[in-house]
């Protein structure tokens, strides 16, 4: 089975779980799979859905600075894991590198 075939199969299983109304544990027991495996594929499906729909929830957005004094500007980056960085003297290259870290 190719990777894409396996992903399709597992994505279908994730959709079945979502429609079932069962807990993860119940669903996994019924389908003889480990809870961790289902959790992994739920995560993969969520990422796939996010990228395929172009959803902006939790992603990065374009901004236009409106600061009268750029030397006093601050930029704050909020990562999905809760980390927040505030940069007192933003530099485009530094910000780009910090964004690519995630």
Secondary structure, 3 states (H helix, E strand, C coil): CCHHHHHHHHHHHHHHHHHHCCCHHHHHHHHCCCHHHHHHHHHHHHHHHHHHHCCCCCCCCCCCCCCCCHHHCCEEEECCCCCEEEECCCCHHHHHHHHHHC
